[in-house]
Amino acid sequence: MPNPIIDVVIPVFNGAETVESAVASIQAQTVRDIRIIVVNDGSTDGTRAIVERLAAADGRIVLINRSNGGIVDALNAGLAACTADLVARHDADDLAVPDRFEKQLAWLQGHPECSAVSGSVIHIDEAGRELGPLTGPDSPDRADPWAYPQQEPYLIHPFLMMRRAAAEAVGGYRHVFHAEDTDLYWRLQEAGQLANMPDLLGRYRIHGQSVTSISTLNGRIAAMSSQLAGISAMRRRAGRPDLAFPKSVLAEYKQARSLKGIVRLGSRGLDPEEATRLTAATSAKLLELSGYRPYELDAEDCSFVRASIMRALPSMTPENRTLCVRMLSGTAARLAAHGHVSAALRMSPVRFYPLIAVRLVLRTLLPNSFRDAMRRAAGRPALVK
């Protein structure tokens, strides 16, 4: 087909249950001049047959079959196949509203300084039930790589639209494991402005089998990688040599397993100040992730996180200190409430015990739905357990 206005990249691995509905939501877009590039990353279920059937009926669909290489390689394969000036991302289990592309196209046409835009979503569960009201990330302009954890220039990745020239100029996706989107955003921010529209762009599926949610190990890797991406950005912006992210290091992370071991590996090549910052920022990020992901910190994690954050507290801003104390005490209260008393005791200094007791009482008195509402009001994800 002639060059479309928008190329849509949909990576998929074993997505037979949802890929057809996800693609259908893209086929139904009010902007019709699009190409839908589905990258089948070595699926072993019926994904390939489903997409082949869809492609036979709609010439806008292009299927790329490749051996399983992971999300980063799949995304870069899709990006390499794009020829349109604009590239949209979509996931094989999410649903776009019909005017998603119309809204994003109008935004980018009206904001030539903007290199990428996403927007707001409604979260749904595995069965498609809505989990709450419209939600969206903070403005990317508030990004702060100096915070603990870093305030990322975040855009909801499956609903991203970006200028292809900008994505290619910054080198596409890198092997920043389970945080490849965050790393891309730091780099895209150096090529132009980023924006989050208030408009509803689609329904974003939350489930326990997502890569970041599936295990504590993946959570540890995601926490460290996301903070390493910010340190990488700090280096570039200071005119220093950038960090390298070889694909081979994932096997080392998995072998190390513990948060302490993973952070030690991530610190290779960093100067002492960067390594200290990575340790504390990763610890704070894992506290944040464990607050809404379906896994919990073990006792060894708790000891490492507590020591790392307590060492960094004096160097934090007052607001950041308050946040970290709240996350430490809240995590300890959650662990105690779930019967992980030993881990809870390792998580928090004795002087925080009164605060933990208050948090335990609140957990007892307030239902999950109310606590979820408070989290959403604060711009934080809802609880998933």
N, C-alpha and C positions, 0 to 999 in steps of 0.2 A: 504494500500500500504506500501511497505518497507519504512524505514526512507528516506525522500527526502534530497537533498542537501540544499534546501531552503524552509522554510515555509513562506507563504505570508498571512498576516492578513489584512482583509478588513472589517472594521466595516461599517454598513449601517443602516440608519433610513429613511424610505420613499424615497428610491432612485430609484424608478421604471423607471424613465426617463433616467437614465444614467448608472445604475449598469451593464447592459449587455455589453455595450461598454467598460466599465472599466475592467470587468473581461476578456473580449475578448483580451484586450491588454496584459494581464498577460498570458493568454493561448498561445499567439503568441510568447512568449519569446524564444530566441534561446537556453537558458538553459531549458531543458525539464523536468528534474528530480526535480519537485517542487510539493508542496501541496498548494492549495488555500483555506484558511480558511475564509469563509464569516460569519461574526457575525451579524445576523439580530436582531437589538436591538428594537424589538417590533414594527416593521413597520405596518402601517395600510393601506398601498396601495398595489400594486401588487408585491412588492419586493420579498416576500417569494416564490410566485409561479414562478417568473422568475428564481430565483437562483435554485429552485428545478428542473426546466427543464434543466438548464445548468449542474447541478450535475448529472442528469440522463444520460447525453451524454458524460460526462468527469469525470472519476473516480478520477481525481486529486482534484476535488472540494468537500469540506466538508462544509456543512451548519450547523451552530449553531443557533438555534432559542431560544431567551430569552425574557423575559418581559423587557420593556423599563426601563433602569437604567442609561442611559447617556454614553458618549463616554469613560470615564475612565474605567467603569466597563466592557464595551464591549471590549475595548482593552486588559484588563487583562484577560478576558475570552478567547480571541483569543490567547494571549501569553501562557496561561495555557495549551492550546491544542497543542502547538508546541513541536516537538521532534527534529527537524533539528538543526544543529549547528548554522545556520544563519537564522535570521528572517527579512523578508522584510515587510515594511508597504506600503499600497496603499489605496487610498480613492475611494469611489464608484462613483466619478464624474470626476476622472482624467484619463489620458491616458499615458501609458508607451510606450517608443519606444522599438522595438523588442529586441535590444541588451542591454537593461538596466541592467538586472541581470548579463549578461556576463561581462560587464564593472565593476560592483560593486564586483562581485566574484573575478575577477582578482586583483582588488585593495586590497581587504582584504587578499587574499592569499599572495600578495606581501608586505603587511604591517601588520605583525603579532602584532605590538604594537597598532594597531588601533582597537577601540571597535565599531565604527560606521562610516558610510560614506553615504553622499547624494551627490547631484550634482546640475547641472544647469537645468533650465526649460524654456519653452516658455509659457507665460500666455495666456489663451484663455478666451473668454466670455461664457455666458450661451449657445450661439448657436454654440460654437466651433470655433469662429473666433479668429485668433491670434491678440494679443493686442500689441505686440512689439517684439523686438529681444531677443536672448538668454540672460537670467539673472541668477545670482547665488548669494548667500550670501557671506559675508566676511569670511575669514579664522576663524575657531573657536579658533585658537590660540590667536586671538586678544581680546578674551573675557575679560571684565573688570567689575566686580560687583561694583566697586567704582564709576563708571560714572553715570551721570544723563541724560537720563535714562541709565540703565545698558547696556553695550555692551554684548549681550548674545552670548554664543557659539552655534550659530544657524545653524541648518540644515533643509532643506525643508522636513517637516515631512512625507507627503505622498510618498516621494521618498527615504525614509530612509532604509538602511540595517544595521543590528547590530548583534553582536554575542549574541546568546541566553544566554550564561553563564554570560555575562556582564550585560544584562538586568535583569536577575534573581538575580544577586549578589547585585544590587542596589535597588531591591524591586519593579521592574516594574513601572507602572504608579501610580501617587498619585492624590488626588482630589485638584489639584491646578487649579481652574476653569478657563477654556478658555486659560490656559497656561501650560497644562499638558506636552506638548512637551518640552517647555523651561526648566521646572523643571527636566525632564528626562535627558536632555543634560548636565545640570550642574552636575548631579550625574554620568552619563556615562563618563564625562570628568575625573572623579576621578578614573575610572576603566581602562582608556586607552586613547589614543589620538582620536580626532574626525577629520573628514576631509570632505571637499567639493570638489568633482571632477569638473573640468571645462567642462566635457562632458555633452551633452544633454541627460537627462534621461527620459523626457516626457513633457507632456502638462498639465499645472496646471490651473484648472478652477477657475476664479475669478467671484464671483456673490454676489449680495446684500443679499442673504439669508443664507450666512455662519454664523456660530454661533457668531463670533466676530463682524460681520458687521450688524447683524439683528437689533440691537438697541443700543442706547447710553448707556443704563444700562449695557448691556453685554460688551461694550467697557470699561466702568469704572471698571467692575470686572476684565476683562482681563488685564488692565493696572496695577491694584493693585497686582493681583496674580503673574504676571510675575516678578515684582520687589520683591515681597515677596520670590519668588523662589531663587532669587539671594542672598538675605539676609540669607536664609536658607543655601545656599552654603557657604557663608562667615562664618557662625557658624561652620559648619562641618570642614572647613579647618583650623579653629582656635582651633579645639578640644573641641568645646562647644556643649551642647546638641542641637540636631536638632529640628526644628519646627514640629509640628503636623498639618495635613491638613484634618480635619474631613469632611466627606461628608455633614453633617447636616448644615454646616455654609453657604452653598449657599442660603438657605431660608432666613437667616439673612441678607445676602448681598442684596437680592432682596427686602426685606422689608425696608432696610435702604435707598436704591435707590440713594441718592446723593453721589457724590464722597467723600465729607467730611465724611459722615456716614460710607461708605464702608472702607475708610482708617482707621477710628477709630476702626472698628471691626478687621481689619487686624493687627492693632498695639497691640492687646491684647497678652500679653506674651513677647513683645519686651521690651528691655531696652530703656531709653529715647533717647539715640543716634540713635539706630536702628529705633525708631518710627519717629524721625525727618528726617532721611534719607529716610524712606519709603514714607513719605508725599511728599517730593520734587521729588523723583525718579518717583513715580506714576504720579505726575502732569506732569512731562516731558514726560513720556511714553504716556499719554493720548493726549498730543499735537502731538506727533509723529503719533499715530494711527489715529487721526482725520484728519490728512493731506492726507490720502488716503482711509479712510473708508467712507461709505455713511451715515454718521451721523455727527451732529455738537454739539459742546459744548453749554450748556445754560449759562445764565448770572451767576447763582450760581457757576457752574463749573469754569467760567472765573475768578471770584473773588478769589476762593480758589486756583486755579492754579497759578495765578499771585502772590499772597501773599507767597505761598509755595516756588516758584522758586526764587523770589527776596530775600527771607531770606537765601536761600542756595547759591546764586551767589558768595559771598565772599570766600566760601570754595572750589569753583570749580577751576579746572585748567583753564588757559586762553582759551584753545581750547574748553573746555566744556562750559565756559561762553558764548563764541561766538555762539555756537550751540544753547544754550537755548534762548539767545536774538533773534537769527534768527527765532526760532520756535515761540516765543511769538509775535514778530512783524508780521510774516507771517500769523499766525492764526488770529490775529486782522485784518489784511488786508483782509483775506478771508471772515471773518464774516461781515466786513463793505461792501465788494463787494456784498454779498448776502442779504444785507439789515438789518443785525442784528447789528445795530449801538450801541445800549445799551450794548450788550455783548462785542462788540469790544472795547468800552471805558473801560470796566471793566478788559479786558485782559491785557492792556498795560499801563505802567507808562507814564506820559506826555512827559518825555524826549525821549521816543521812537517814538513819533508821526511823526517826519520828516522821520524816517526810514519806518514807516507804509505808509506814503504818497508815497514814492518811490516804495514800494511793490505794492501799488494800481495801480500806473501808469504802472508798468511792467505787472501786470495781464491784464490790458486793451490792451497793445501793443502786448504781446506775446500770440499766440494761445496755447491751451492746449497741442497740439501735441509736440510743441517745449519745453514746460515746462516739459512734460513727459520725453522727451529725456534728458533733463538736470538732472532730478531725477534719471533716469536709469544710467547716466554717474557717478553719485555720489553714486551708489549702493543702491538707495532708490526705493521703489515700485512706479509704475505709479499711477496717480490719477484715481479714479473710478467714479468721478462725474463731 
